[in-house]
Amino acid sequence: MSLTRRDFARTSAITGAGIALAGSAGVLATAPNALASTETADAAPGHAEDHGRPGVGYGPLEPDPKGILALPAGFTYEIITYSGKTRLESGEFTPSNHDGTSTFEGPRGTTLLVNNHELAGPRANWTYPVPLTEGLVYDPAAAGGCTVVEVRRDHVAEWVGIAGTATNCAGGNTPWGTWLTCEETEDKAGQNGMTKDHGYVFEVDPADRRANRAPKPVKALGRFAHEAVVVDPKSGHLYLTEDAAGPNGLFYRWTPPAGFRHGRGRLRTLADDAGVLQAFKCFDSGGRFVDDLSRATRTGTVYGVDWVDVPDRDARQVSTRKQFGAGEVTRARKLEGMWWGDGGVYVVSSFARAESPVQHDGQVWFYDPRRRTLTLKVLFGVNPDPAADGAFDGPDNITVSPYGGLVIAEDGEGVQHLFGATDSGRTYPIARNELNIGTEEKPEYSEFTGVTFSPDGRTLYANIQTPGIMVAITGPWKRQKK
């Protein structure tokens, strides 16, 4: 049953104080240790006055003499894979452009990771594409795919999980122990050198190599510029983000068909039109339609959510986001990473510029499927000086920390960080990328991607996308004060 605008407005009027309280919890800041402002105009990051509580975070970052990763005192990192340096079991170099990643419990105490490689277009464009391993190739013209990494105490092994896919950006893990890799492209066969249609989700099993043979897209989940996906473990719904502009992208929900039961390999058995794919439509507490998420300029803003059927999920003639007219769906720029936690979905909008009603440098929302509400948890004002260290902007991949709060990978301009945020709204740095891929005169630092904890919570894995480095960070992790 859909939640109507009238229902939401009436509920908000009756329980408005409760909604405001729930909405204001978890408000985050743009500068380390600062409380977030409730207004976009006041939320511009910088070297804000220190309002941090003692014990929040892990202290200042110390420069790395190796020039890769600055960390707090007591923390160390290990390079797990490095494109062009480490090798796969089959002998080829590790592919480049690391992106979405998740961890899984492996056999005999090992940790398995599935690592996306965001490689767009034909293979000739890339020095280190994902190797075309026999039986694991979808489109031999495409450069992207996933590798599976096995980490033992004294040994690392890596092999291809899927090849011949395109622009594998983020994705998401499943409750049954697999990885859903997302293609962030709409290329069709004959476009950009491709021999098959792209823009799909594929399932990769880190524990069963045979299950990955003869890759098949899960067409029921739609064909668009996929970014990330999460699974509601109770309802079986899948939520998906779209990283697109002209017009801005959408937030989707897929409802499985009656009688369908999730499990390893089950998604690839679905018919192309199985279930229902829908896009979200938001309205405020007054029942007014919200055209774009950038309209929210106060943390704690709560929107009601309804869902609208996508007419042609395979986008044979028109992109899914372009199949809706004005007033039919809500849009947002750069819908990126997601993570399931706290009974709902954390959803990132990385930034908004002139294409959006209001400009910002990042939002993190929380969708509560039980209440059918979307709450703005994080708001980043436009960063006036991205080259200066100390401010955070451009959130991208995100994970829920076993030590409380969130850990966010930064994909903004200038300096790039991994940073944490406590439940009550304190932010703190965890790592800074010190690998300059530009020049001394014009330094450039690649984004962080694939932030995820090991199953036991002792190791934080993350990637530096360019050139493609996976690191494992360990240290004196502690429960963060609220």
KOLKE-362004 format. One record per residue (C-alpha): x, z, y. Coordinates in steps of 0.1 Angstrom, whole numbers. Example, Ala and Ser with C-alpha at 12.3 -4.5 7.8 and 13.67 -1.06 7.14 Angstrom:
2
PT, X, Z, Y
PT, 123, 78, -45
PT, 137, 71, -11
***
This chain:
482
PT, X, Z, Y
PT, 0, 0, 0
PT, 14, -10, 34
PT, 18, 15, 62
PT, -2, 2, 91
PT, 7, 5, 128
PT, -24, 27, 133
PT, -15, 50, 104
PT, 20, 54, 117
PT, 9, 60, 153
PT, -17, 86, 141
PT, 10, 104, 119
PT, 34, 104, 148
PT, 9, 120, 171
PT, 0, 147, 146
PT, 36, 155, 134
PT, 56, 142, 163
PT, 78, 172, 166
PT, 87, 170, 129
PT, 96, 133, 131
PT, 118, 139, 162
PT, 136, 167, 144
PT, 142, 146, 113
PT, 153, 117, 134
PT, 178, 136, 154
PT, 196, 150, 124
PT, 229, 133, 116
PT, 234, 119, 151
PT, 270, 106, 153
PT, 295, 100, 181
PT, 317, 72, 192
PT, 348, 92, 201
PT, 365, 116, 177
PT, 350, 151, 178
PT, 325, 142, 205
PT, 287, 146, 202
PT, 269, 113, 204
PT, 248, 106, 235
PT, 211, 99, 231
PT, 213, 70, 254
PT, 230, 36, 249
PT, 243, 36, 285
PT, 259, 70, 281
PT, 273, 63, 246
PT, 302, 41, 257
PT, 332, 53, 237
PT, 364, 65, 251
PT, 385, 96, 253
PT, 356, 119, 256
PT, 358, 156, 262
PT, 366, 174, 230
PT, 335, 191, 218
PT, 347, 194, 182
PT, 342, 225, 162
PT, 372, 241, 145
PT, 378, 228, 110
PT, 360, 194, 115
PT, 381, 166, 101
PT, 417, 167, 91
PT, 436, 166, 123
PT, 454, 138, 142
PT, 467, 107, 124
PT, 505, 105, 118
PT, 522, 71, 122
PT, 533, 55, 90
PT, 570, 46, 88
PT, 561, 17, 65
PT, 537, 3, 91
PT, 506, 2, 69
PT, 484, 32, 71
PT, 484, 62, 94
PT, 469, 93, 78
PT, 465, 130, 87
PT, 492, 154, 76
PT, 491, 162, 39
PT, 475, 129, 29
PT, 492, 100, 12
PT, 483, 65, 1
PT, 492, 43, -28
PT, 489, 5, -27
PT, 468, -6, -57
PT, 467, -44, -52
PT, 483, -66, -26
PT, 474, -103, -23
PT, 504, -125, -29
PT, 525, -96, -43
PT, 507, -80, -72
PT, 495, -101, -101
PT, 465, -103, -124
PT, 468, -99, -162
PT, 467, -137, -164
PT, 498, -140, -142
PT, 483, -153, -110
PT, 487, -134, -77
PT, 459, -111, -66
PT, 434, -131, -45
PT, 432, -124, -8
PT, 405, -112, 17
PT, 394, -80, -1
PT, 359, -69, 8
PT, 331, -49, -8
PT, 342, -26, -35
PT, 328, 1, -58
PT, 342, 25, -84
PT, 330, 32, -120
PT, 341, 56, -147
PT, 363, 37, -171
PT, 374, 45, -207
PT, 398, 74, -214
PT, 399, 88, -179
PT, 405, 55, -161
PT, 388, 43, -129
PT, 374, 8, -127
PT, 368, -10, -94
PT, 351, -43, -87
PT, 366, -59, -56
PT, 350, -88, -37
PT, 372, -115, -22
PT, 355, -130, 9
PT, 368, -165, 7
PT, 347, -192, 23
PT, 346, -229, 16
PT, 368, -251, -6
PT, 397, -237, -26
PT, 422, -258, -7
PT, 416, -237, 23
PT, 432, -206, 7
PT, 467, -198, -6
PT, 454, -172, -30
PT, 418, -180, -42
PT, 402, -163, -71
PT, 416, -181, -102
PT, 392, -203, -122
PT, 392, -183, -154
PT, 375, -201, -182
PT, 339, -191, -188
PT, 337, -170, -156
PT, 333, -199, -131
PT, 300, -207, -113
PT, 312, -235, -90
PT, 348, -248, -95
PT, 349, -259, -59
PT, 344, -225, -44
PT, 373, -201, -36
PT, 357, -167, -38
PT, 347, -142, -65
PT, 355, -107, -77
PT, 383, -91, -95
PT, 381, -60, -117
PT, 408, -34, -112
PT, 416, -7, -138
PT, 436, 23, -124
PT, 454, 46, -148
PT, 477, 75, -138
PT, 508, 53, -141
PT, 495, 18, -144
PT, 472, -7, -127
PT, 456, -38, -143
PT, 435, -65, -126
PT, 415, -94, -140
PT, 389, -119, -128
PT, 352, -107, -130
PT, 336, -138, -116
PT, 350, -170, -100
PT, 337, -200, -82
PT, 314, -181, -58
PT, 317, -183, -20
PT, 322, -157, 8
PT, 317, -127, -14
PT, 313, -101, 14
PT, 298, -68, 5
PT, 274, -60, -24
PT, 264, -29, -41
PT, 267, -8, -73
PT, 237, -2, -96
PT, 225, 30, -114
PT, 233, 13, -147
PT, 270, 8, -139
PT, 274, -28, -127
PT, 282, -45, -94
PT, 260, -69, -75
PT, 282, -92, -55
PT, 267, -110, -25
PT, 275, -145, -11
PT, 274, -145, 27
PT, 268, -182, 31
PT, 239, -207, 29
PT, 260, -237, 18
PT, 242, -261, -5
PT, 257, -285, -30
PT, 273, -313, -11
PT, 280, -291, 19
PT, 315, -278, 28
PT, 328, -292, -4
PT, 305, -272, -27
PT, 291, -287, -60
PT, 264, -260, -64
PT, 240, -242, -41
PT, 253, -209, -27
PT, 239, -178, -9
PT, 230, -158, -40
PT, 236, -124, -57
PT, 255, -123, -90
PT, 259, -93, -114
PT, 294, -83, -126
PT, 299, -58, -154
PT, 333, -40, -149
PT, 332, -26, -185
PT, 322, -56, -205
PT, 341, -88, -199
PT, 319, -108, -223
PT, 288, -100, -202
PT, 303, -119, -172
PT, 306, -152, -190
PT, 285, -181, -178
PT, 277, -166, -144
PT, 241, -170, -133
PT, 228, -163, -98
PT, 199, -139, -95
PT, 177, -163, -76
PT, 148, -139, -75
PT, 167, -120, -48
PT, 167, -150, -24
PT, 192, -175, -10
PT, 205, -165, 24
PT, 237, -151, 40
PT, 237, -119, 18
PT, 257, -90, 30
PT, 249, -59, 9
PT, 224, -46, -17
PT, 213, -12, -29
PT, 190, -1, -57
PT, 163, 25, -54
PT, 169, 44, -87
PT, 133, 57, -87
PT, 111, 27, -78
PT, 135, -1, -89
PT, 133, -18, -55
PT, 164, -36, -43
PT, 172, -36, -5
PT, 193, -64, 9
PT, 209, -71, 43
PT, 215, -105, 60
PT, 245, -111, 82
PT, 233, -140, 104
PT, 225, -151, 139
PT, 205, -179, 156
PT, 180, -161, 150
PT, 193, -127, 140
PT, 191, -116, 103
PT, 166, -96, 84
PT, 164, -65, 62
PT, 148, -74, 28
PT, 131, -56, 0
PT, 127, -70, -35
PT, 99, -55, -57
PT, 104, -61, -94
PT, 76, -76, -115
PT, 52, -54, -134
PT, 67, -41, -166
PT, 103, -50, -157
PT, 129, -24, -166
PT, 163, -25, -150
PT, 195, -23, -171
PT, 228, -40, -178
PT, 223, -78, -176
PT, 186, -76, -171
PT, 186, -92, -137
PT, 200, -125, -149
PT, 170, -128, -173
PT, 145, -129, -145
PT, 127, -161, -135
PT, 137, -175, -102
PT, 104, -165, -86
PT, 101, -131, -103
PT, 89, -101, -83
PT, 83, -102, -45
PT, 109, -107, -18
PT, 98, -94, 16
PT, 113, -89, 51
PT, 107, -58, 72
PT, 85, -54, 102
PT, 89, -24, 125
PT, 66, -7, 149
PT, 71, 23, 172
PT, 50, 55, 173
PT, 26, 39, 197
PT, 19, 11, 173
PT, 39, -15, 192
PT, 57, -42, 173
PT, 96, -40, 175
PT, 112, -74, 176
PT, 148, -63, 173
PT, 166, -31, 162
PT, 188, -32, 193
PT, 157, -21, 212
PT, 164, 14, 200
PT, 186, 31, 227
PT, 182, 67, 216
PT, 195, 83, 185
PT, 166, 98, 166
PT, 144, 69, 173
PT, 119, 65, 144
PT, 101, 33, 135
PT, 74, 27, 109
PT, 81, -1, 85
PT, 59, -27, 68
PT, 69, -55, 46
PT, 61, -92, 49
PT, 63, -118, 21
PT, 91, -144, 24
PT, 74, -178, 20
PT, 103, -197, 3
PT, 129, -173, -10
PT, 152, -202, -22
PT, 152, -217, 13
PT, 150, -252, 1
PT, 143, -267, 35
PT, 144, -237, 60
PT, 165, -206, 60
PT, 146, -175, 50
PT, 150, -159, 84
PT, 137, -190, 101
PT, 105, -191, 81
PT, 90, -164, 104
PT, 76, -169, 139
PT, 77, -145, 168
PT, 60, -112, 161
PT, 61, -116, 123
PT, 93, -97, 114
PT, 119, -75, 130
PT, 155, -88, 134
PT, 190, -73, 140
PT, 224, -87, 146
PT, 251, -82, 120
PT, 232, -63, 93
PT, 261, -53, 72
PT, 270, -25, 48
PT, 245, -2, 30
PT, 247, 28, 7
PT, 220, 47, -12
PT, 221, 85, -6
PT, 199, 114, 4
PT, 169, 97, -11
PT, 171, 65, 10
PT, 192, 37, 24
PT, 219, 39, 51
PT, 219, 5, 68
PT, 245, -8, 93
PT, 241, -31, 123
PT, 277, -37, 134
PT, 270, -48, 170
PT, 247, -67, 193
PT, 256, -90, 222
PT, 239, -116, 243
PT, 219, -129, 214
PT, 201, -95, 212
PT, 178, -77, 236
PT, 202, -48, 241
PT, 240, -48, 236
PT, 257, -21, 215
PT, 288, -17, 194
PT, 271, -5, 162
PT, 241, 13, 147
PT, 236, 31, 115
PT, 200, 35, 104
PT, 184, 55, 75
PT, 154, 40, 57
PT, 132, 66, 39
PT, 112, 47, 13
PT, 89, 76, 7
PT, 78, 79, 43
PT, 84, 42, 51
PT, 103, 51, 82
PT, 136, 38, 97
PT, 156, 64, 118
PT, 185, 56, 141
PT, 213, 80, 130
PT, 243, 65, 147
PT, 246, 47, 180
PT, 279, 32, 194
PT, 280, 21, 230
PT, 299, -10, 239
PT, 336, -2, 238
PT, 353, -10, 271
PT, 388, -9, 258
PT, 391, -18, 221
PT, 429, -19, 222
PT, 431, 18, 230
PT, 432, 42, 201
PT, 407, 71, 199
PT, 373, 53, 200
PT, 353, 39, 172
PT, 332, 8, 172
PT, 319, -20, 149
PT, 308, 0, 118
PT, 307, -22, 86
PT, 310, -9, 51
PT, 298, 26, 46
PT, 297, 53, 19
PT, 282, 87, 15
PT, 310, 113, 12
PT, 310, 139, -16
PT, 323, 163, 11
PT, 293, 158, 33
PT, 284, 132, 59
PT, 295, 96, 58
PT, 327, 76, 57
PT, 326, 44, 77
PT, 349, 13, 77
PT, 355, -1, 111
PT, 353, -38, 119
PT, 355, -39, 156
PT, 379, -53, 182
PT, 414, -39, 186
PT, 424, -8, 166
PT, 407, -4, 132
PT, 399, 30, 115
PT, 384, 46, 86
PT, 364, 76, 101
PT, 341, 103, 89
PT, 310, 117, 104
PT, 295, 151, 96
PT, 258, 158, 91
PT, 255, 173, 126
PT, 271, 145, 145
PT, 309, 151, 146
PT, 332, 122, 140
PT, 368, 123, 130
PT, 396, 99, 120
PT, 407, 95, 84
PT, 430, 64, 86
PT, 443, 38, 110
PT, 454, 3, 101
PT, 490, -1, 113
PT, 497, -35, 97
PT, 500, -59, 127
PT, 491, -94, 116
PT, 494, -107, 152
PT, 525, -106, 174
PT, 542, -79, 194
PT, 527, -93, 226
PT, 493, -97, 211
PT, 489, -73, 182
PT, 460, -78, 158
PT, 447, -55, 131
PT, 424, -65, 103
PT, 392, -47, 95
PT, 388, -21, 68
PT, 364, -29, 40
PT, 352, -16, 6
PT, 353, 21, 14
PT, 343, 41, -17
PT, 352, 73, -35
PT, 364, 76, -71
PT, 338, 90, -95
PT, 355, 124, -94
PT, 356, 124, -56
PT, 394, 130, -54
PT, 404, 95, -42
PT, 391, 74, -14
PT, 396, 37, -20
PT, 396, 12, 9
PT, 408, -23, 17
PT, 426, -39, 46
PT, 409, -73, 44
PT, 438, -94, 57
PT, 461, -101, 39
PT, 442, -83, 12
PT, 454, -48, 3
PT, 436, -21, -17
PT, 448, 14, -11
PT, 440, 48, -27
PT, 441, 78, -4
PT, 445, 113, -16
PT, 450, 146, 1
PT, 434, 180, 8
PT, 398, 169, 10
PT, 374, 196, 20
PT, 338, 202, 27
PT, 331, 193, 63
PT, 313, 218, 84
PT, 281, 207, 99
***
